[in-house]
Amino acid sequence: MSDTTTRAAPAKPNRGYGRWTPAWFLAPAVLTLLLIGIYPTLFALVTSFRRYNITRPRDGFPFIGFENYVNVLTDSTFWSSLLLTAKFYVTVLPIQVVLGLVVALLLHKPGMGMLKSLARVTLVVPLATTYAVVGLIGRLIFNRDFGVANQFLGFVGFGPIDWLSTPNGAFAAIVIMDVWQWTPFCALIFLAGLSMVPGEIEEAARLETSSKLALLRHVQLPYLLPGLTAVMILRSADVLKLFDMVFVMTRGGPGSATDLISIYIQRVGFRIFDLGTASAQAILLLILTIIISRLYIRLLYREVH
């Protein structure tokens, strides 16, 4: 047999695939990232060093150095809003982590195939609900006259509570709605971590001990830590920029009871129209988010070998 018959035929060049084809496929995503992510961040960074009040365009937008940052760091209202945001974070996150872990452990148990599949689909519903819609649902649930929350309280003998008109009630209402929306996210992340536990190791541990707490601590926890780190990083960033749900439900009130840092920045930027100060506040929040994320990665993240 001749070499010409045994030799493989050379592949024909694809006329539709050229040198720049990968670049054309990446171009829409890169352009979207530049327009939505990079450009606004750079604009905010530049604006934070200027006196930028859009109601006084005749004054111009002069460069003032770090004056906006000094004003922000000496603003007591900014620190009060930031502390309130921290209070909100340390309230909702432990509840979401614990409830999410319980749900994940229940769904990880063997059996109940159809119910588990239905539960997993149901968990996606709160995540697919936009923040503004969650706020509207919260206004209906916690309405004093016909809200579901007061109807449940009436069944157990308690009088109606004016949830959204009292400081403690309004804060509790936004906590409950945030827990409702983001507990399924924690459950799905933890469920993914539990699915990474080798079945033979988990089965051997169940034979060695009947303690579910020991099983969780020594076998399942190492596989949950990467997911827990991701949850804490994402929720930290999300709480710092949480605006829509709170604004729709309470608009930061009553008084300053739910005046989270994002609500305060919106008020400075789009009610007082001081975009320079608002940009400085946003840049400081970005720096704070990066610092918190690095701390979580250093303290919690562990590779599973």
Phi, psi and omega per residue, in radians:
M1 nan 2.351 -3.049
S2 -1.350 2.805 3.141
D3 -1.149 -0.473 -3.089
T4 -1.215 -0.468 3.140
T5 -1.479 -0.514 -3.103
T6 -1.516 -0.427 -3.113
R7 -1.266 2.343 -3.118
A8 -1.160 2.458 3.122
A9 -1.206 2.385 3.141
P10 -1.112 2.483 -3.132
A11 -1.174 2.408 3.134
K12 -1.369 2.347 3.131
P13 -1.139 2.431 3.118
N14 -1.434 1.990 -3.087
R15 -1.174 -0.370 3.141
G16 -1.526 -0.079 -3.103
Y17 -2.043 2.031 -3.125
G18 -2.101 -2.980 -3.094
R19 -1.121 -0.612 -3.052
W20 -1.712 0.110 -3.123
T21 -1.031 -0.825 3.103
P22 -1.024 -0.639 -3.136
A23 -1.140 -0.662 3.123
W24 -1.165 -0.617 3.103
F25 -1.203 -0.613 -3.125
L26 -1.419 -0.370 -3.025
A27 -0.994 -0.801 -3.134
P28 -1.046 -0.741 -3.138
A29 -1.163 -0.748 3.139
V30 -1.139 -0.728 3.138
L31 -1.133 -0.728 3.106
T32 -1.091 -0.744 3.116
L33 -1.087 -0.721 3.131
L34 -1.128 -0.733 -3.070
L35 -1.306 -0.679 -3.016
I36 -1.636 -0.577 -3.049
G37 -1.875 -0.981 -2.997
I38 -1.273 -0.856 -3.080
Y39 -1.069 -0.838 3.116
P40 -1.054 -0.632 3.129
T41 -1.148 -0.784 3.108
L42 -1.140 -0.679 3.108
F43 -1.101 -0.752 3.115
A44 -1.123 -0.679 3.134
L45 -1.107 -0.785 3.125
V46 -1.159 -0.752 -3.110
T47 -1.119 -0.557 -3.093
S48 -1.133 -0.292 3.113
F49 -1.764 0.232 -3.123
R50 -2.214 2.735 2.945
R51 -1.477 1.807 -2.918
Y52 -2.205 1.474 3.092
N53 -1.951 1.985 -3.012
I54 -1.312 -0.136 3.070
T55 -1.492 -0.178 3.129
R56 -2.230 1.132 -3.091
P57 -1.149 -0.406 -3.131
R58 -1.185 -0.427 3.115
D59 -1.304 -0.209 -3.096
G60 1.345 -3.042 -3.128
F61 -2.236 1.248 -3.028
P62 -1.257 2.660 3.071
F63 -1.327 2.229 -3.088
I64 -2.185 0.226 3.096
G65 1.182 -2.319 -3.057
F66 -1.646 0.334 -3.082
E67 -1.090 -0.724 3.124
N68 -1.089 -0.690 3.139
Y69 -1.168 -0.675 3.091
V70 -1.118 -0.746 3.123
N71 -1.100 -0.686 3.137
V72 -1.152 -0.830 -3.071
L73 -1.205 -0.296 3.089
T74 -1.825 0.162 -3.127
D75 -1.590 1.984 -3.098
S76 -1.153 -0.570 3.130
T77 -1.161 -0.661 3.087
F78 -1.053 -0.795 -3.133
W79 -1.194 -0.622 3.096
S80 -1.117 -0.746 3.109
S81 -1.146 -0.672 3.130
L82 -1.173 -0.692 3.091
L83 -1.169 -0.658 3.077
L84 -1.130 -0.669 3.082
T85 -1.122 -0.707 3.091
A86 -1.119 -0.691 3.076
K87 -1.081 -0.747 3.106
F88 -1.086 -0.727 -3.111
Y89 -1.134 -0.836 -3.101
V90 -1.267 -0.210 3.051
T91 -1.493 -0.835 -3.024
V92 -1.394 -0.638 -3.001
L93 -1.127 -0.838 3.109
P94 -1.040 -0.670 3.122
I95 -1.115 -0.785 -3.126
Q96 -1.143 -0.709 -3.132
V97 -1.165 -0.798 -3.113
V98 -1.153 -0.867 -3.141
L99 -1.116 -0.706 3.110
G100 -1.096 -0.688 3.120
L101 -1.170 -0.717 3.110
V102 -1.075 -0.809 3.126
V103 -1.082 -0.749 -3.134
A104 -1.105 -0.736 3.121
L105 -1.136 -0.652 3.097
L106 -1.149 -0.722 3.136
L107 -1.289 -0.352 3.136
H108 -1.417 -0.306 -3.139
K109 -1.125 2.521 3.130
P110 -1.187 2.674 3.133
G111 1.634 -3.132 3.110
M112 0.949 0.838 -3.031
G113 -0.999 -0.863 -3.091
M114 -1.177 -0.720 -3.140
L115 -1.162 -0.653 3.125
K116 -1.166 -0.704 3.102
S117 -1.123 -0.723 3.107
L118 -1.129 -0.687 -3.137
A119 -1.154 -0.676 3.133
R120 -1.133 -0.680 3.087
V121 -1.157 -0.698 -3.133
T122 -1.122 -0.585 -3.119
L123 -1.123 -0.400 -3.103
V124 -1.328 -0.410 -3.028
V125 -1.036 -0.880 3.118
P126 -1.079 -0.616 -3.139
L127 -1.176 -0.550 -3.127
A128 -1.424 -0.109 -3.138
T129 -1.510 2.239 -3.117
T130 -1.220 2.762 -3.095
Y131 -1.036 -0.737 -3.106
A132 -1.108 -0.693 3.112
V133 -1.176 -0.669 3.066
V134 -1.061 -0.699 3.087
G135 -1.104 -0.723 3.085
L136 -1.108 -0.731 3.089
I137 -1.074 -0.713 3.114
G138 -1.106 -0.687 3.104
R139 -1.085 -0.640 3.119
L140 -1.272 -0.749 -3.104
I141 -1.119 -0.713 -3.028
F142 -1.772 0.321 3.022
N143 -1.132 2.391 -3.046
R144 -1.162 -0.642 -2.995
D145 -1.549 -0.741 -3.075
F146 -2.285 0.346 3.141
G147 -1.300 2.627 -3.136
V148 -1.154 -0.611 -3.100
A149 -1.053 -0.796 3.133
N150 -1.238 -0.514 3.061
Q151 -1.127 -0.724 3.078
F152 -1.131 -0.711 3.097
L153 -1.107 -0.620 3.109
G154 -1.129 -0.570 3.132
F155 -1.133 -0.518 -3.117
V156 -1.771 0.194 2.990
G157 1.620 0.210 3.104
F158 -1.746 2.561 -3.139
G159 -1.305 2.947 3.139
P160 -1.167 2.498 3.114
I161 -1.934 2.339 3.082
D162 -1.474 1.370 -2.966
W163 -0.969 -0.933 -2.957
L164 -1.492 0.020 -3.141
S165 -1.938 0.009 3.091
T166 -2.097 2.543 -3.082
P167 -1.007 -0.875 -3.115
N168 -1.179 -0.676 3.141
G169 -1.148 -0.732 3.136
A170 -1.163 -0.716 3.113
F171 -1.125 -0.748 3.110
A172 -1.098 -0.642 -3.121
A173 -1.128 -0.785 -3.133
I174 -1.233 -0.518 3.058
V175 -1.128 -0.805 -3.115
I176 -1.096 -0.746 -3.120
M177 -1.197 -0.636 3.109
D178 -1.200 -0.676 3.081
V179 -1.104 -0.728 3.123
W180 -1.071 -0.689 -3.057
Q181 -1.355 -0.623 -2.938
W182 -1.908 -0.147 3.014
T183 -1.064 -0.728 3.073
P184 -1.032 -0.609 3.094
F185 -1.070 -0.801 3.101
C186 -1.081 -0.719 -3.132
A187 -1.080 -0.757 -3.127
L188 -1.181 -0.677 3.100
I189 -1.130 -0.779 3.139
F190 -1.186 -0.624 3.102
L191 -1.117 -0.662 3.070
A192 -1.126 -0.673 3.090
G193 -1.150 -0.722 3.123
L194 -1.142 -0.552 3.126
S195 -1.219 -0.257 3.114
M196 -1.492 -0.194 3.126
V197 -1.211 2.191 3.109
P198 -1.019 2.303 -3.069
G199 -1.052 -0.673 -3.097
E200 -1.203 -0.612 3.111
I201 -1.187 -0.768 -3.137
E202 -1.138 -0.688 3.137
E203 -1.173 -0.692 3.098
A204 -1.129 -0.672 3.122
A205 -1.168 -0.620 3.102
R206 -1.152 -0.562 3.105
L207 -1.306 -0.543 -3.112
E208 -1.319 -0.606 -3.067
T209 -2.476 2.591 3.065
S210 -1.709 -0.015 -3.112
S211 -1.448 2.042 3.090
K212 -1.205 -0.522 3.109
L213 -1.168 -0.731 3.100
A214 -1.139 -0.687 3.096
L215 -1.077 -0.745 3.134
L216 -1.145 -0.749 -3.036
R217 -1.259 -0.779 -2.971
H218 -1.668 -0.408 -3.060
V219 -1.955 -0.870 -3.000
Q220 -1.525 -0.535 -3.057
L221 -1.036 -0.750 3.124
P222 -1.006 -0.537 3.123
Y223 -1.452 -0.241 3.120
L224 -1.583 -0.380 -3.049
L225 -1.082 -0.748 3.080
P226 -1.040 -0.720 3.099
G227 -1.158 -0.682 3.108
L228 -1.100 -0.705 3.094
T229 -1.066 -0.777 3.127
A230 -1.107 -0.717 3.132
V231 -1.075 -0.803 -3.083
M232 -1.187 -0.657 3.113
I233 -1.168 -0.844 -3.098
L234 -1.154 -0.697 -3.132
R235 -1.243 -0.583 3.081
S236 -1.082 -0.852 3.123
A237 -1.112 -0.664 -3.092
D238 -1.209 -0.716 -3.136
V239 -1.158 -0.673 -3.133
L240 -1.149 -0.444 3.127
K241 -1.919 0.185 -3.112
L242 -1.143 2.089 -3.078
F243 -2.358 -0.962 -2.933
D244 -0.985 -0.901 -3.054
M245 -1.091 -0.799 -3.121
V246 -1.185 -0.719 -3.121
F247 -1.115 -0.711 3.138
V248 -1.201 -0.680 -3.081
M249 -1.335 -0.836 -2.949
T250 -2.278 -0.255 -3.027
R251 0.958 0.523 3.116
G252 1.544 -0.093 -3.084
G253 -1.738 -2.980 -0.083
P254 -1.218 2.447 -3.023
G255 1.153 -2.097 3.085
S256 -2.103 0.455 -3.039
A257 -1.131 -0.579 3.127
T258 -2.155 0.536 -3.106
D259 -1.435 1.294 3.120
L260 -1.165 2.919 -3.009
I261 -1.077 -0.611 3.127
S262 -1.181 -0.620 3.094
I263 -1.141 -0.712 -3.135
Y264 -1.168 -0.732 3.120
I265 -1.102 -0.711 3.106
Q266 -1.085 -0.685 -3.128
R267 -1.172 -0.717 3.123
V268 -1.152 -0.728 -3.040
G269 -1.394 -0.629 -2.976
F270 -2.108 0.075 2.959
R271 -2.040 -0.742 3.034
I272 -1.522 -0.350 3.114
F273 1.138 0.480 3.063
D274 -1.640 1.441 -3.056
L275 -1.233 -0.441 3.098
G276 -1.117 -0.864 3.125
T277 -1.159 -0.745 3.128
A278 -1.077 -0.670 3.109
S279 -1.159 -0.688 3.097
A280 -1.102 -0.715 3.087
Q281 -1.087 -0.740 -3.137
A282 -1.139 -0.698 3.123
I283 -1.143 -0.697 3.091
L284 -1.098 -0.674 3.081
L285 -1.139 -0.669 3.088
L286 -1.081 -0.770 3.110
I287 -1.107 -0.731 3.123
L288 -1.091 -0.716 3.121
T289 -1.091 -0.745 3.128
I290 -1.107 -0.747 3.136
I291 -1.101 -0.805 3.132
I292 -1.080 -0.726 3.138
S293 -1.083 -0.771 3.128
R294 -1.118 -0.657 3.099
L295 -1.126 -0.759 3.119
Y296 -1.079 -0.747 -3.137
I297 -1.119 -0.713 -3.119
R298 -1.221 -0.661 -3.024
L299 -1.553 -0.557 -2.982
L300 -1.946 -0.611 -2.970
Y301 -1.245 2.252 3.083
R302 -2.396 2.333 3.051
E303 -1.322 2.437 3.104
V304 -1.697 2.080 -3.098
H305 -1.782 nan nan
